[in-house]
Amino acid sequence: MPTLWLSDSQKIGVAFCSGGALFLLLGLIFLFDRALLAMGNILFLIGITLLLGPQRTFLFFARKQKWRGSAAFWAGVLLILIRWTFVGILVEAVGIFYLFGEFFKTLAGFAYGIPIIGPYLARGLQVAGDKAGASERAHKDLPV
């Protein structure tokens, strides 16, 4: 079996991130169940920390260009923990949109290859990336 480029702790981080995403999805399916959403957030944050490392995770959330996204994400997590689940998940979604906005432009490059709907989908992703604050230079200073 070929060896992947991930270390053992990074593989565990991927498992935690996947579990966190599953718990978040289940929390949404079960009509904003606070316990599932909180567990999903905790697992996702543990997974990101194991995947990137503590220093890179801190640098990711502490970037000056992404202060709005970080503040909204952490405010959403806090709102979920104090039982304002619907408002918390909306605020957290806005934070995730601003934090990972550069990724929409990356997806747009791949979407052009999809037959028929590709150019339209790629244009929508490009606009979403622009709205999230992704500029041409934004990905150059990422800590990951």
C-alpha positions as a Markdown table, in Angstrom:
| # | Residue | x | y | z |
|---|---|---|---|---|
| 1 | Met | 0.0 | 0.0 | 0.0 |
| 2 | Pro | 1.5 | 3.4 | -0.9 |
| 3 | Thr | 2.3 | 5.8 | 1.9 |
| 4 | Leu | 0.3 | 9.1 | 1.9 |
| 5 | Trp | 2.0 | 12.4 | 2.5 |
| 6 | Leu | 0.0 | 12.9 | 5.7 |
| 7 | Ser | 1.6 | 12.1 | 9.1 |
| 8 | Asp | -0.3 | 10.0 | 11.6 |
| 9 | Ser | -1.5 | 13.0 | 13.6 |
| 10 | Gln | -2.7 | 14.6 | 10.3 |
| 11 | Lys | -4.7 | 11.5 | 9.4 |
| 12 | Ile | -6.3 | 11.6 | 12.8 |
| 13 | Gly | -7.1 | 15.3 | 12.2 |
| 14 | Val | -8.8 | 14.4 | 8.9 |
| 15 | Ala | -10.9 | 11.9 | 10.8 |
| 16 | Phe | -11.8 | 14.5 | 13.4 |
| 17 | Cys | -12.7 | 17.0 | 10.7 |
| 18 | Ser | -14.9 | 14.4 | 9.0 |
| 19 | Gly | -16.6 | 13.5 | 12.2 |
| 20 | Gly | -17.1 | 17.2 | 12.9 |
| 21 | Ala | -18.7 | 17.7 | 9.5 |
| 22 | Leu | -20.9 | 14.7 | 10.1 |
| 23 | Phe | -22.1 | 16.0 | 13.5 |
| 24 | Leu | -22.8 | 19.4 | 12.1 |
| 25 | Leu | -24.8 | 17.9 | 9.3 |
| 26 | Leu | -26.7 | 15.7 | 11.8 |
| 27 | Gly | -27.3 | 18.8 | 14.0 |
| 28 | Leu | -28.9 | 20.6 | 11.0 |
| 29 | Ile | -30.9 | 17.5 | 10.0 |
| 30 | Phe | -32.3 | 17.2 | 13.5 |
| 31 | Leu | -33.5 | 20.8 | 13.5 |
| 32 | Phe | -30.6 | 22.6 | 15.0 |
| 33 | Asp | -29.9 | 20.2 | 17.9 |
| 34 | Arg | -27.5 | 22.1 | 20.1 |
| 35 | Ala | -25.6 | 19.1 | 21.4 |
| 36 | Leu | -24.8 | 17.8 | 17.9 |
| 37 | Leu | -23.8 | 21.2 | 16.6 |
| 38 | Ala | -21.6 | 21.9 | 19.6 |
| 39 | Met | -19.9 | 18.5 | 19.3 |
| 40 | Gly | -19.5 | 19.1 | 15.5 |
| 41 | Asn | -17.8 | 22.4 | 16.2 |
| 42 | Ile | -15.5 | 21.0 | 18.8 |
| 43 | Leu | -14.5 | 18.0 | 16.6 |
| 44 | Phe | -13.9 | 20.2 | 13.6 |
| 45 | Leu | -11.7 | 22.6 | 15.6 |
| 46 | Ile | -9.7 | 19.7 | 17.1 |
| 47 | Gly | -9.3 | 18.2 | 13.6 |
| 48 | Ile | -8.1 | 21.5 | 12.1 |
| 49 | Thr | -5.6 | 21.9 | 14.9 |
| 50 | Leu | -4.3 | 18.3 | 14.4 |
| 51 | Leu | -4.2 | 18.7 | 10.6 |
| 52 | Leu | -2.5 | 22.1 | 10.4 |
| 53 | Gly | -0.7 | 22.2 | 13.8 |
| 54 | Pro | -1.4 | 24.7 | 16.6 |
| 55 | Gln | 0.7 | 27.5 | 15.2 |
| 56 | Arg | -0.7 | 27.4 | 11.7 |
| 57 | Thr | -4.2 | 27.2 | 13.0 |
| 58 | Phe | -3.7 | 30.3 | 15.1 |
| 59 | Leu | -2.2 | 32.1 | 12.2 |
| 60 | Phe | -5.1 | 31.1 | 10.0 |
| 61 | Phe | -7.7 | 32.6 | 12.3 |
| 62 | Ala | -5.5 | 35.6 | 13.3 |
| 63 | Arg | -4.9 | 36.9 | 9.8 |
| 64 | Lys | -5.6 | 40.6 | 9.5 |
| 65 | Gln | -7.5 | 40.2 | 6.2 |
| 66 | Lys | -9.8 | 37.7 | 7.7 |
| 67 | Trp | -10.8 | 39.3 | 11.0 |
| 68 | Arg | -14.5 | 39.6 | 10.1 |
| 69 | Gly | -14.6 | 35.9 | 9.2 |
| 70 | Ser | -12.8 | 34.8 | 12.4 |
| 71 | Ala | -15.0 | 37.0 | 14.6 |
| 72 | Ala | -18.2 | 35.7 | 12.9 |
| 73 | Phe | -17.0 | 32.1 | 13.2 |
| 74 | Trp | -16.1 | 32.4 | 16.9 |
| 75 | Ala | -19.3 | 34.4 | 17.6 |
| 76 | Gly | -21.3 | 31.6 | 15.9 |
| 77 | Val | -19.6 | 28.9 | 18.0 |
| 78 | Leu | -20.3 | 30.9 | 21.2 |
| 79 | Leu | -24.0 | 31.5 | 20.2 |
| 80 | Ile | -24.4 | 27.7 | 19.6 |
| 81 | Leu | -22.9 | 27.0 | 23.0 |
| 82 | Ile | -25.2 | 29.4 | 24.8 |
| 83 | Arg | -28.3 | 27.8 | 23.1 |
| 84 | Trp | -29.0 | 30.3 | 20.3 |
| 85 | Thr | -28.5 | 27.6 | 17.7 |
| 86 | Phe | -30.4 | 29.0 | 14.7 |
| 87 | Val | -28.7 | 32.4 | 15.0 |
| 88 | Gly | -25.4 | 30.8 | 15.8 |
| 89 | Ile | -25.3 | 28.6 | 12.8 |
| 90 | Leu | -26.2 | 31.5 | 10.5 |
| 91 | Val | -23.4 | 33.7 | 12.0 |
| 92 | Glu | -21.0 | 30.8 | 11.8 |
| 93 | Ala | -21.9 | 30.2 | 8.2 |
| 94 | Val | -21.1 | 33.8 | 7.4 |
| 95 | Gly | -17.8 | 33.4 | 9.1 |
| 96 | Ile | -17.0 | 30.2 | 7.2 |
| 97 | Phe | -17.9 | 32.0 | 4.0 |
| 98 | Tyr | -15.5 | 34.8 | 4.7 |
| 99 | Leu | -12.7 | 32.5 | 6.0 |
| 100 | Phe | -12.8 | 30.1 | 3.1 |
| 101 | Gly | -13.7 | 32.5 | 0.3 |
| 102 | Glu | -10.5 | 32.0 | -1.6 |
| 103 | Phe | -11.5 | 28.4 | -2.1 |
| 104 | Phe | -14.5 | 29.4 | -4.3 |
| 105 | Lys | -12.1 | 30.9 | -6.9 |
| 106 | Thr | -10.1 | 27.6 | -6.9 |
| 107 | Leu | -13.3 | 25.6 | -7.4 |
| 108 | Ala | -14.2 | 28.0 | -10.3 |
| 109 | Gly | -11.1 | 26.9 | -12.2 |
| 110 | Phe | -12.2 | 23.3 | -12.0 |
| 111 | Ala | -15.9 | 24.0 | -12.8 |
| 112 | Tyr | -15.0 | 25.3 | -16.3 |
| 113 | Gly | -14.4 | 21.7 | -17.3 |
| 114 | Ile | -18.0 | 20.6 | -16.6 |
| 115 | Pro | -20.0 | 20.3 | -19.8 |
| 116 | Ile | -22.9 | 22.7 | -20.4 |
| 117 | Ile | -23.3 | 24.2 | -16.9 |
| 118 | Gly | -19.6 | 24.6 | -16.2 |
| 119 | Pro | -19.1 | 28.2 | -17.4 |
| 120 | Tyr | -22.2 | 29.4 | -15.5 |
| 121 | Leu | -21.2 | 27.5 | -12.4 |
| 122 | Ala | -17.7 | 28.8 | -12.6 |
| 123 | Arg | -18.9 | 32.4 | -13.0 |
| 124 | Gly | -21.1 | 32.1 | -9.9 |
| 125 | Leu | -18.2 | 30.6 | -7.9 |
| 126 | Gln | -15.9 | 33.5 | -9.1 |
| 127 | Val | -18.5 | 36.1 | -8.0 |
| 128 | Ala | -18.9 | 34.3 | -4.6 |
| 129 | Gly | -15.1 | 34.4 | -4.2 |
| 130 | Asp | -15.0 | 38.1 | -5.0 |
| 131 | Lys | -17.8 | 38.8 | -2.5 |
| 132 | Ala | -15.9 | 36.8 | 0.2 |
| 133 | Gly | -13.0 | 39.2 | -0.2 |
| 134 | Ala | -10.7 | 36.9 | -2.2 |
| 135 | Ser | -8.2 | 38.9 | -4.3 |
| 136 | Glu | -5.5 | 37.8 | -6.6 |
| 137 | Arg | -2.9 | 38.2 | -3.8 |
| 138 | Ala | -5.0 | 36.7 | -1.0 |
| 139 | His | -3.7 | 33.2 | -1.3 |
| 140 | Lys | 0.0 | 34.2 | -1.3 |
| 141 | Asp | 0.2 | 34.8 | 2.5 |
| 142 | Leu | -1.8 | 31.8 | 3.7 |
| 143 | Pro | -0.1 | 29.9 | 6.5 |
| 144 | Val | -1.2 | 26.6 | 5.1 |
